[in-house]
């Protein structure tokens, strides 16, 4: 019940999970609708027919509540394993790219490579501002326990 790989705006994470980014100023793409979404806007998003969460995040800025941002990125990552998850802001580049890069970090992408990963796999202009890039580079992924092949 996740996105097909050829769905417009879909980013394939290192684990193979897929998540869609998009701009809300653009028409809803044809085809399957999301089952869950995180909307990154300075004001309340429009009503939708699927479950969604709103993260207050003014354009060209950072999320107002960073603890909530981390929780919502984690929820999006978890649900992307079995659902059609979308992350969207107004234009689909800065805030959406930043959120996707943070979700990629949660998926195991090194923070210093996450912006390049999202630009290569989603949108080449994603993560628009220097402070958005710094936010991603400082975003901490999950603590990992070495697997049996990695242990000394």
QUIQUIFEN-V40364 format. One record per backbone hydrogen bond with DSSP energy under -0.5 kcal/mol. CO is the residue of the C=O (numbers start at 1). NH is the residue of the N-H. If there is no record, write none. Layout:
CO;NH
CO;NH
//
This chain:
4;7
7;10
9;21
11;13
11;19
13;16
17;13
19;11
20;87
22;89
23;26
35;51
36;86
37;53
38;88
39;41
39;55
41;57
51;37
53;39
54;56
55;41
56;64
58;61
64;66
65;69
66;70
67;71
68;72
69;73
70;74
71;75
72;76
73;77
74;78
75;79
76;80
78;81
79;82
79;83
80;18
83;85
84;35
84;36
85;20
86;38
87;22
88;40
89;24
90;25
93;97
93;127
94;98
95;99
96;100
97;101
98;102
99;103
100;104
101;105
102;106
103;107
104;109
105;108
110;113
110;114
111;114
111;115
113;117
114;118
115;119
116;120
117;121
118;122
118;123
123;126
129;133
130;134
131;135
132;136
133;137
134;138
136;139
139;141
144;146
147;150
147;151
//
